[in-house]
Amino acid sequence: MNQNTIASIIPQDFDDSSRVWIYQSTRPFNEQQELEINEQLLHFISQWNAHGAPVKGWGKLLFGRFVVLMADETQEKVSGCSTDSSVRVIKSIERQYECSLFDRLSITFLVKGKAEVLPMNQVQYALDKGYIQQDTLLFNNLVSSKKEMLEQWLQPLQDSWLAPRLQFSTPTNS
């Protein structure tokens, strides 16, 4: 899965400014769990309201690890209560599958086509040992709109928000 695949999964009929929330799991989900979570998200989206009006929403588990919610606010703005209801669904998934979806101290990289998680304090070590490189794709879960998700969710480590905190070795000629 890559940026083009992500573009084919995300609804085309949502405005580029649609709000996005990405929740990264501390563990991968298996295929059965993925089906169940996607069913729960579909059920939630079908009933998602803001001030009694339906929210144009979308939700899906991506890469077996990321719960992604999206709301197109061109018709109806997402209110505090409707945001709270989405957080309740996320917390319910956490309880049901015994994982954390609010851990911000882990970073996920796309390594050999799979989402691989590293604790933030081990990223430099993984870089030094060659497990990841400066061009390894990092999942930037800080994106907050559909446009940002399409353009910046997967980005090379060297171009990410994390890059200034790392030391990249320069290749040597041997």
TASULVEN-V812122 format. One record per helix or strand of 2 or more residues. SS is the DSSP state (hx for helix, st for strand). FROM is the first residue (numbers start at 1). TO is the last residue. If there is no record, write none. Layout:
# TASULVEN-V812122
SS_FROM_TO + SS_FROM_TO
This chain:
# TASULVEN-V812122
hx_3_9 + st_19_24 + hx_31_47 + st_49_50 + st_53_54 + st_56_62 + st_66_72 + hx_80_97 + st_106_111 + st_114_119 + hx_120_128 + st_137_139 + hx_146_152 + st_154_156 + hx_157_159 + hx_163_165
